[in-house]
Amino acid sequence: MKAKVAIIDYGMGNLYSVRNSFKSLGIDADIIEGPAKILSYDKLILPGVGAFGDAMKELRERGFIAPIRDFIAAGRPFLGICLGMQLLLEKSDESRGVKGLGIIQGKVRKFSSKLKCPHMGWNGIEKLKTGLKIFKDLGPDIYTYFCHSYYVQPRLRSVVIGRTDYGIKFASIIKDGNVYGMQFHPEKSQETGLKLLRNFIRFC
Amino acid sequence: MLTKRIIPCLDVKDGRVVKGVRFLSLKDAGDAVEIARVYEKQRADELVFLDITASFEARKTLIELVRKVASNIFMPFTVGGGIRGIDDIRALLNAGADKVSINTAAVNNPRLISEAARRFGSQCIVVAIDAKSIDRRQKTEDRKQKKTKTLSSDLCPLTSESRWEVYTHGGRTATGLDVIKWAKSAQKLGAGEILLTSMDFDGTKDGYDIALTHAVSSSLEIPVIASGGAGEKKHFLDVFQRGKADAALAASIFHYGEYTIQEIKQYLRSKGVNVRI
């Protein structure tokens, strides 16, 4: 049976590139603007570009927060991309005083001012765990496209399954049970990104 | 570590790719989506589409092209040329462009940068700067007096120290703005990246303007894409190592098959530059 995939639309950036990349994999993803049917889906994608505080406000106003928690609590696979990954944490330097989803313990920090910011372009990912289905068919050299000024710092190191070097080594892929986060844009990372998305849909 | 990016630039007219040499003569070099596919296979890191027509009808063609590229190409791409305001930016981003590049409109109205960055995020706002070295024989004061006063001219007027002047309207209009100051202002207003073209070197194939690129890149915290003058593999090495560029853009060297992107990258890697192969 084909997995039913939903992409959350909460007004934070263009979701069509995510949907297009799924389409090229033969996966028809629905874009959902409200939470009503969220539990009828097998996989949930939270993309997003923009500011942490604005994003939480939009999620709250559109009534997505509790349904996202329910979806995750039901054990279904969830993928946060870029800002969508950061929202999984408890708080961010970007928007102090704003609570994140808090599904992953830890916070979101800004890169050191000594580096060019945003961290923009293709960077490598070092796999910290082997044998994970999300990494299926990926060679040793994984390069993906990043575009962000903040990075996640989970409290538990065990959730970090891929890391990237930009002055410091930061968490670029996280996995906590059925919850995944990717700091880069798989939908913009050519065949490597498409493989990661395919792996998430087919095998995770 | 973060890799240096190689970015082919496709000048677009009526849905076809053309390349202007020194902004004048044009040659048709093919279909935009097909070329984008070739560059994706060659492992280009990004693409830039520059629309060189600006009529209303042509804009609709451009939106259609952006939509087609976005459905077929899974890499970041920037669209620039003829962008006048927020509505143009929204239309391009909604059609699937990852970034937009603004040039003349940003000089005429610097608030467009801040408004666009606030609405859509800095990461998708590229400010393109066409830079030309200043002719020392002409007095700075004479030049300044010719210009009409705008917010940007208040922010970054040319001084006797200035080495490069900002040009707009596809290189036809001198603005009286200092390139370094304008780049810094653009960054402060919320630009996520600077696309820096040397008008002196563009189309020459003599190499990038290293002094210009270095001066701008070392003044900024946001990435700088160097453009104009690529003709040899070594030019890419120079602009990364000496020019401190974060990315290098080129057109004809790739469009006419003189080098593939892969060849340039192999060469760069052999010289110790970190690139994605």
HADDOCK unambig.tbl for C-alpha pairs under 7 A between the chains (distance, minus, plus):
assign (segid A and resid 14 and name CA) (segid B and resid 94 and name CA) 6.37 0.50 0.50
assign (segid A and resid 16 and name CA) (segid B and resid 96 and name CA) 6.73 0.50 0.50
assign (segid A and resid 17 and name CA) (segid B and resid 70 and name CA) 6.56 0.50 0.50
assign (segid A and resid 17 and name CA) (segid B and resid 96 and name CA) 6.43 0.50 0.50
assign (segid A and resid 20 and name CA) (segid B and resid 71 and name CA) 5.49 0.50 0.50
assign (segid A and resid 21 and name CA) (segid B and resid 74 and name CA) 6.82 0.50 0.50
assign (segid A and resid 50 and name CA) (segid B and resid 120 and name CA) 6.99 0.50 0.50
assign (segid A and resid 50 and name CA) (segid B and resid 121 and name CA) 5.37 0.50 0.50
assign (segid A and resid 116 and name CA) (segid B and resid 221 and name CA) 4.76 0.50 0.50
assign (segid A and resid 116 and name CA) (segid B and resid 222 and name CA) 5.35 0.50 0.50
assign (segid A and resid 116 and name CA) (segid B and resid 223 and name CA) 6.33 0.50 0.50
assign (segid A and resid 117 and name CA) (segid B and resid 221 and name CA) 5.98 0.50 0.50
assign (segid A and resid 117 and name CA) (segid B and resid 222 and name CA) 5.37 0.50 0.50
assign (segid A and resid 118 and name CA) (segid B and resid 222 and name CA) 6.51 0.50 0.50
assign (segid A and resid 121 and name CA) (segid B and resid 2 and name CA) 6.72 0.50 0.50
assign (segid A and resid 121 and name CA) (segid B and resid 3 and name CA) 6.87 0.50 0.50
assign (segid A and resid 121 and name CA) (segid B and resid 5 and name CA) 6.85 0.50 0.50
assign (segid A and resid 122 and name CA) (segid B and resid 2 and name CA) 6.01 0.50 0.50
assign (segid A and resid 122 and name CA) (segid B and resid 3 and name CA) 5.66 0.50 0.50
assign (segid A and resid 123 and name CA) (segid B and resid 1 and name CA) 5.89 0.50 0.50
assign (segid A and resid 123 and name CA) (segid B and resid 2 and name CA) 4.52 0.50 0.50
assign (segid A and resid 123 and name CA) (segid B and resid 3 and name CA) 5.83 0.50 0.50
assign (segid A and resid 124 and name CA) (segid B and resid 1 and name CA) 6.59 0.50 0.50
assign (segid A and resid 143 and name CA) (segid B and resid 276 and name CA) 6.93 0.50 0.50
assign (segid A and resid 147 and name CA) (segid B and resid 123 and name CA) 6.79 0.50 0.50
assign (segid A and resid 165 and name CA) (segid B and resid 1 and name CA) 5.16 0.50 0.50
assign (segid A and resid 166 and name CA) (segid B and resid 1 and name CA) 5.77 0.50 0.50
assign (segid A and resid 166 and name CA) (segid B and resid 2 and name CA) 6.53 0.50 0.50
assign (segid A and resid 187 and name CA) (segid B and resid 74 and name CA) 6.10 0.50 0.50
assign (segid A and resid 188 and name CA) (segid B and resid 74 and name CA) 4.79 0.50 0.50
assign (segid A and resid 188 and name CA) (segid B and resid 75 and name CA) 4.15 0.50 0.50
assign (segid A and resid 188 and name CA) (segid B and resid 76 and name CA) 5.59 0.50 0.50
assign (segid A and resid 189 and name CA) (segid B and resid 74 and name CA) 6.41 0.50 0.50
assign (segid A and resid 189 and name CA) (segid B and resid 75 and name CA) 5.70 0.50 0.50
assign (segid A and resid 190 and name CA) (segid B and resid 74 and name CA) 5.03 0.50 0.50
assign (segid A and resid 190 and name CA) (segid B and resid 75 and name CA) 5.68 0.50 0.50
